[in-house]
């Protein structure tokens, strides 16, 4: 089967010359990985290595995805009137894939609104809503290494497609046996269906972001913020918003140019401390209070703060808890807390945020990982009016303040973080001081994630073996701490002291163990990278006790997968 696929690609006369050259240069291992399967279209769309072959991101796999998306959209009678908004980031082939997406849609009579240059993912979500489109596309691989690209699809609310919708797209994809058979040729009338956009979306989006401020009147004169977009899409939006809001923001200039090679950063992933090396140097030069780093498509943001001379990178869980406390204390002070307030976070997000929310009378609802599930919850309560959204976040550095966007939004988050940093500085505090106040009030929480990288066909098999082990093996304890409950999100079962109940989620390959001391461990395959992820939420009486417990738990889990 693989040999037939390889021969078909090699004999295809109209194969893109660059892809042909790459194909001829593949090692046997690369050839196997590029052809053993087709690039999976999962719940987060497609993401993969760039290159030749059905298991790679290229013009042919992009065409296949867009034919399927177009056929999915045509079930809506107004699809040809409303069209699709399309955005892209700084990666190799991002603009080319976006234009090709528009061309495929045009073949089906569906108009598109394509940004003239790179834009953040949250602005794409906004554009879908602002232009009243039937859907959206963003071409990005988020925080993945430079060798990757990806493709995500959105509904008319600017939310990524949820499972029952994605299943319909996948059904259309599965009808296409040969991606090389798709020819794209447009008539002059179809060419006119591709329209270009920029300011008509940029300006209203910026206006809405600026309106999220809680304390626009506060004194900002002593705060200095360093900002890096990591060669991605956030430079102009973040600089414009923070400057217009009155903040003194200093860019890391050598990381501000859009560049698919990411030449001046060790990693574009704001979850990793190495992403802040140059930003910390700039912090020291300017005696700045904090550094903000967005990922390439600007849906995630991380923050480093100076605390007693140390440069501390806060985790997504820590930042989320701090922002909840800041937003809710401000709403209470100003009398702007709505009735029946609710926050949304995920089943792998720390319990600390929920405790903060509860202390303010705010309910917490959990979703599966993936911000689309938070977007789905927001849409539900907009219709029923049972509850009012006040915040949404994931542990993976993604936050949403106001739901005019239906994805995590680093532009909003940069503004909110700058506001919180300034507010607490005016009180003589750093964000770390605020975090430690929360620990003193609610208990010490240590959250961490360990990723096991398992690439290629063998890696995929190994990840499945690991998940099967945890799904089927009776494990009484980890590191001597008794397991009191287990949730299996694929089987949608919770087993609590022998009592089985049903979980109200879409099926997902996640296992979560609850320990008798209040800690928990969750395990899931990554939806976007060849990794198996292990999430830990460890609680104890002190930082030292939590760290020691985390090491014991990590070793216990490692023994299970040996």
N, C-alpha and C positions, 0 to 999 in steps of 0.2 A: 504493500500500500504506500509506504513512504517513498519507495523507489519510483513508483508511478507518479506521485505528486512532484517529485524532484524533476523527473524527465519532462513532465508537462510544463513546468515553469521554464526549464532550460530550452524547450523547443518552441516556446511562445514567441512568435516573431516580433510582436509589438511591445515586448517587455521593455520597461524603462531602462535606458542604457546604464544609469548608475546602479540600479538594482541588479542588472545582469553582471556588471563588474563585481559587485559585492558577492553575488551568488557563486561566481566562479572562484572567488577567493576564500570561501568558507572552508574551515577545517571539518573533518568528519563529525566531530562533536557539535559544532555550530550547525552543520547541515541537519543532523538528527533533531536538534532542538527546534530549528526553524520549520521543520516539516512533519514532526510526529503527531501534531494536532493542529487545529485551527485556533486562532487567538480567541480566548473565551470572552463572550459578552456577558458580564455578570451584573450584579445589582448596582455596581458603580460604573457601568459602561465598559469600555475597553481601556486597558493600559498595558503596554508591553514595550519590548526593545524595538527600536527602529531597524528596518532591514528587509531583505527579500524573504519571501516564504509566507505561507498562510498563518504561521504563528508569530508574525511580526507586524508592527505598524508600518503600513506603506499605502500608496495610492489605491491599491486593489482591495485591501481589507477595509479601507475607509469607504470606498465605493459600496462594498457589500453591506456595511453597517448603515449607510445612508439610504440604500434601496429599501432595506427593512424598515428604517424609521419613517421613510416617506409613505410606505404602504400602511404602516401603523397609523400615521396621521390622517390618511385619506378616509378613515372611518368617520372622521368628523366632517360634516357637510360644509363647514366654513373654512376648512384648512387652506383652500386656494385663495381665499380673500385675506386671511389674517397673516399667514406666513410664519417664518421661523427666524429668530434672532441668532446670530452666530458671532462668537468671540474666540480669541486665541491668545496664547502667551508667547514667550520669547524663544521657545524651543525650536530645534531643527524641524523643518517641514510644517510648523504650526500654521503659518498663513496659507501654504499650499494645500494642506488638508482642509482648511476652512473654505477656501475657494472651491475646491473639488466637492465639498459637501453641498455648497450652494448650487453648483452645476448639476449634481445628481437630483437635488430637490426640484430644480427648474425643469428637468426632464419630465417630472410628474406634475408640472403645472403649479408647483408650490413656490411662492416668492420667498426671498430671504433678505434679511437686513444685516449686512456684514460690517463690522467695525473696520475702519480704514487702517488701524494699527492696533497693537496689542492692548488688551484691557483686562482688568481683574475679573475673576469668575463671579464675585458678587454683583458686579455691574451688569454682567450678562443676565443674571437672575432678575435684576431690576429692569433691564431693557425689555425682557419678555412681557413683564407686567405693564410697563409704561407704554409700549407700542401695541399692546393688546394682541400679542402673537399667540398662535396656537401651540407653540413649543419653542425650544431653544437648544443650541449646541455650543459646547465649549471644547476647544482642542487644547489639552494641557495634560501633563503628567504630574502636576502638583509639585511635591517636594522630592520626587524620585531623582536618581542620578541623570546626567546629561544624555545618556544613551537611550532614554525612554521618551515616549510620548503617549498621549491618551485621548479619549473621546468620550464625552458625557452628554446625556440628553435630558431635557427638561420639559415639564408640562406647561400648560397655559398659566399656571400660578407662579412660574419661576422656580419650581421645586423639581429636583431630580426625580425621575420616574421611580415609583415604588414597585414592589415585586410583581403585582398582578399586571401592571402596565409593561414592565420590562419583559415579562414572560411572553407577551404578545409580540414584542419586537424580536425576541429570540426565536419565536416560532417562525417569523418571516425570514430571519437569518438562516435557519435550518433548511429552508426551502431552496436556498441558493447553494448548489453543489460546487460551483466553480467561480471564484471571484474574478478570474481572468476573463470570463465570458462577458462581463459587464462593460459595454461600450458607452462612452459619454459623448454625445454629439448634440449640440443645441441649435435650434433655429434662431433667427434674429429676434423673434417674439419671445422665445424662452430666455435668451440672453438678457432681455430687459427686465426679467423677474429678479435679477440680482441687483440689489440696491445697497448703497454705501452709507454708513452712519458714523457720526462722531459727536459733535457738540449738542445735537438735539437730545441726546441721552446723557452725556457727561454733565451738563449744567443742572438738569433736574435731579440727577443722582447726588451730585455734590450738595445741592440745597437740602435734600432730605437728610443726608448724613450730618450736616451742620446743625440740623434741628434736633438731634438726639441729645444735645448738651443738657446736663443737669444744673450746672453752675457756670453759665457763660460769664457771669459777672465777677468771678473770683480773681484775685490778684495772681497773675501768671509771671510777674517780672523776674522772680528768682529761679524759675525752673528752666533747665536746659535738657532737651531730649535729643538723643542721637537716633538717626533712622537709617536702616539699610533695606532696600528692596531685593537684595541678593540677585541682582541682574534681571529681575523679573518685571512684573506689570505695575507695581504699586508706587513707583517713584512720584509721578505727577499727581495721582489722586491723593496720596497721603500728605505730600508736601503742601499741596494747595489747601486741603482741609485744615491741617494743623496751623498753617500760617494765617489763614483767614479767621481761625478761631482765636488767634492771638498768642500762640505758643512759640517759644524760641526753639526751633528745630534745626538741627545740623545734620546734613546728609553725609553718609560715607561715600564720597564722590566716586571712588574707583569701583564701587559696586552698584552704581546707579544706571549705567548704560545697559540696555537690553542686550544680552549676549547668550547664545545657546551653549557656549562652552563654559560658562560660569568661571571665567579665568581668575578672578580675584577673591574667590571664597573657597574655603575647604569643603563646604557643603552648603547647599541652598535650603537645608531643612532646619527650621527654627527650633525643632525639638532637641537639636544637638548643640552642645556647648561650643564646638569648633566653628559653628556658623557665626559666632560673635567675636572671634579673635580680633579682627580689624576694628569692629565697632567699639570694643573695649579700649583699644589703643586711642581711638578718637575721644572716647569718654574721658580718658586720663588727660589728653591734651587740653580739653575744654572744661575740665572739672564738672562734667555733666552728671545729672542725677540718675539717668536711665538710658538704656538703648532698646529700641524696638526693631525687631526683624520680622518681615513677612516672608512667606514662601513665594515661589515664582508666580503663581496665579492669584496670590493675595487673598486667599480665604483663611489662612492661618497666620497667627502672630505670636511671637514669644517676646519676653521682656527680661532684661538683665538690669538689676538695680544695685546701687552702691549702698552697702550697709556695714558701718564700722570699718571702712577701708577695704572690704571684700566685695567682689563683683559676683553677685548671686543670680544665676539663671533660675527663674521660677518655673515649676512644671505647669502644664495645662490645668491640672486639678487645683493647684495652689492659686493660680491666677483667677480661675473661675470662682473659687470660694471668696477671694478678696473682692472681686468685682460685685459679687452678689451682696456682700456686706455693705459695700459702698453705695450701690444703687438703692438697696432697700432702706438703709438708714437715711439717705437723701430723700427718698419718696415719703418716708414717714415724717421727716422734718418739714417738708414742703406741702404735705397733704395731698400728694399725687398718686398714692397707692390705690389701684383700682379695687373694686370688690372681687372676691373670689380669684385672687391672683394665683398663677401657676408658673412654675419653671419646668423646662424639659432638659433632661440629660440622659446618658446612656447606661446600659447595664454594666459597663466597664468603667464608669466614672466614680470617683471617690465618694464615700458617704459624707465627707465633711461638708460639701456644698448643700446637701439635703438638710443637715443639722442647722446650718446657717439659715436656710430658707424657712425651716420650721419655726425657728426662734422669732421670725418676723411674721408668722402666720401665713406663710406662702406654701402652697402645696407643691410637691415634686412628683412628676410623672417620668418614668423611665421608658426609653425606647431601645431598640437594637442600635448597634453602631451604624453610622451613616446619617448625615444631617437631613436626608430626605424624609426620615421618619419623624424628625422634629418638625419639618415643614408640613408634613401630613397632619400632625397634631394641631398645629397653628390653624390650618385650614378648617379642621373639624370644628374648633371652638369659635371660629369666625361665623360659622353657620348656626351652631346651637346656642351660642352666648352663655354657656354654662360657666365658663371660666375665662379669665383674661390673661393672656401671655405677658410676662414681664421679663423673661430672660431665657435664653437657650444656650447650651454649651456642651462640648465634648472634651474628654481628657486630652485629645490630640490637638490642642491649641486652637480650637475653633469656637467662636462666640458670635452670638447674634443679639443685638440690643433692641432694635425695632424691626418688625417683620415686613417692611416694604421690600426687603430682600428675603428670599426663602432658602438661603444657604448661609453657611457661616461667612462672616464678613469682616475681614481684617482692617478695612478702612474705618468702619464704625468702631472696631475694637481699639485701633490706635488712638482715636479721639477720646474714647472713654478711659483708656489707660492713662493718657496724658492728663486728663482731668483729675483722675484719682491720685496720681503721683503728686500733682500740684496741691490738691486739697490736703493730703496728709503731710506734705512738706511744710505747708503753712501752719500745721499743728506740731511741727518738730518730729514727724514720724516718716519712716520709709515704709514701703509695701511689706517688707520683712517684719517690721514691728507690728503691722496690722495682722499679718499671718500668725505671728506668735501670740498675739492677743486671742485669736480664734482658737489656737491650740490650748491655751490656758482655760478657755471657756468650754470647749467641746471635747478635749482629749487630743493626744498627739497622733497625727496620721502621717504615715509614710506611704506614698504611692509610687510604684515603679513598674516598668514594663521591660521584659526580656524578650528579645526576638531571636528566633532560631532561623538562620538563613539556609534555605534548602532549594537550590536552583535546578532547573531542567526537569526532564521526565522522571528521573529517580527521586529528585527532591519532592516532586508532587506526590509520588507514591508514599514517600516517608511521612509527609504531612498527614495524609489520609490514615496511615497506620497509627500515628500519634493520637489523632482525634478518636479513632476507633477504640484504642486502648482506654482512654478516659471515659468514653461512652459506655463501655461494656465491663470494665473492671470495678469490683467493689473495693473502695479504698476507705478504711475507717478513720484515718487521721493523716495529717502532714506534720512532721517534726514533733510528734507527740501531742499535737493539738487536735482534739476531736472534731470531725466533720459533722455538723448538725443538720445540714441540708445540702442538696445538690439539685441544680437546675440544668436540664438538657433542652436547649432551645431548638434542636433539630426534631426531637421527639415531642417537644412542647410539654415536658413533664417537670414537675417539682416533687422531689422526694424529701419529706421533712419528718425525721424520726420514724421512717417506715410508712408514713401516710403520703399517698400519691395524689397530686392535684394537677390541674391543667393550666398551662401558661397562656396568656392572651397576647401572643405575638405572632408575626409571620415566622415560618420555620427558618432557622439559621444555624449554621455550624458553630455553635458556641456551647461550652460547658462552664458552669460556675459552681464553686464550692464555698459554702459558708461555714466558718469555723466558730467554735463555741466562745472564743474570746472577742468576737466582733470583727475579726479580720475576714477577708475573702480572697479567693484566687479564681481568675477566669482564663480560659484558653480558647483561642480561635485562630483559624488561618487568616492571613491578611487578604483583603479583597483586591489589593492593588500591587502587591509585591510577592515574590516567592519566599514567604516567611510564615512560620507559626509563631503566634504572639501569646505571651504569658503575662497577664496583668495581676498585680498584687496591690491590695489595699490592707495595710498592716496598721493596727492601732495598739498603743500601749501607753504607759504612764510618762514616758520621756522619749526624747529623740534617740538616745543611746539604746534604750530597750527595744524600740521599734526597729532600729538598724540591725541589732543582733538577731531579732526574730525574723526579719526579712531574709537574712543570710541563711538561717536554718531552713526556712520554708523553700527558698530557692534551691538549696541542696536536696531537699526531700523531693521536690518536683523533678529535678534532674535525674535522680535515681529511678523515678518511675518511667522515664523515657529512654533509659540506657538500652 
